[in-house]
Amino acid sequence: MKAPAPESTQKPPETLQASEARVARTTSARGLTFVLLLLVAGFALSAWQMWLLQDEQKAQVQRLTALTTVQAELDQTRRVLSDLTQGQSQIAEALQDVTRRVESQAETLAVVRKQTTEQAAVWQLAEVATLLRMASLALNVFADVQQATGFLRRADEALIGVEGRELIALRAAIASDLAQLARVPSVDRIGLYLTLGQLMSTVADLPLRHARLAPKQMPQPMQPSVAGFWGWAQQAWNTFSARLVGLVDFRRGEAVPKPIPTAQAAQDLRQNLLLSLSTAQSALLRLEQPIFDEELRKVETWVVDYFDPTAAPHQAFLVGLGQLKMEIIQPELPSIEGSIAALGQAQKPQVVSP
């Protein structure tokens, strides 16, 4: 069997021309499309560039506006800076003026401070002088050791921290006077006053002594045994002898008994006791030792002479009275003349050697 013969690959001429025409039309269409695309791209690029240019112009306009504003602010700032510079110059001048015034015031303040220090020292010494005079008054006039000690302590406290030989010597003198006052025995005025008041309250309870016969009786005058002149003379002699024996007591070592007081006399006696004890209280407050001792002695004498020594109130009264008689209500007081002399030395103006 024979193989089929191959088909011829050649086309007819009309088919080729049509194909070429189609190819040519396709090519021209593609070129036109490309050109159109290029034109569109060019227009788009031009439009984009125009938009960018406009945007840049707007930005430049804004920058110019901002630059104008900044220039105006810079001008205003320069004017403000110029004003500030002038103000700083004025402030500097004012500061220099204030500095000069402050320096002048500092010098004046130093002078015033020096004067104030000197015046303070003068016032300090014046205060100490017043306290020392008050201490001397309390000691010499009122005999009040406690108050005088308080004034001296305050004067010593006012001199704490002082400098100078005279002021230190003044403190030493005050310390010496304080030591002397500390050695003075204290007097319990309140206790003694209350003790006297207790004795006054027991005066009404003191019993009077009982009546007793005299240890020696006067002889009775004898009747004359002879009549006439000699009888009369004997009777006159007997009467004279009886009266002489009654006037003179020849006993030794025996106390003459006091008369028994009447009711009115006893009342007056108790009033005298109260008056003497009250006077002793006043003397105690005034620190009058002689009057205090004298009134207690009178009270003791009256109680011993007119009241019953065997009664318990009498004995208790005499015991309390004896304790009061031993009290010293006005002890010997020291003097603070040393402190006053040291104060006078400190108040003298000091001579400054050249």
Secondary structure, DSSP 8 states (H G I E B T S, - for coil): ------------HHHHHHHHHHHHHHHHHHHHHHHHHHHHHHHHHHHHHHHHHHHHHHHHHHHHHHHHHHHHHHHHHHHHHHHHHHHHHHHHHHHHHHHHHHHHHHHHHHHHHHHHHHHHHHHHHHHHHHHHHHHHHHHHTS--HHHHHHHHHHHHHHTTT--SHHHHHHHHHHHHHHHHHHTS----HHHHHHHHHHHHHTGGG--B------SS--------SS-SHHHHHHHHHHHHHHHHHHH----SS---------HHHHHHHHHHHHHHHHHHHHHHHHT-HHHHHHHHHHHHHHHHHHB-TTSHHHHHHHHHHHHHHT--SS------HHHHHHHHHHHS------
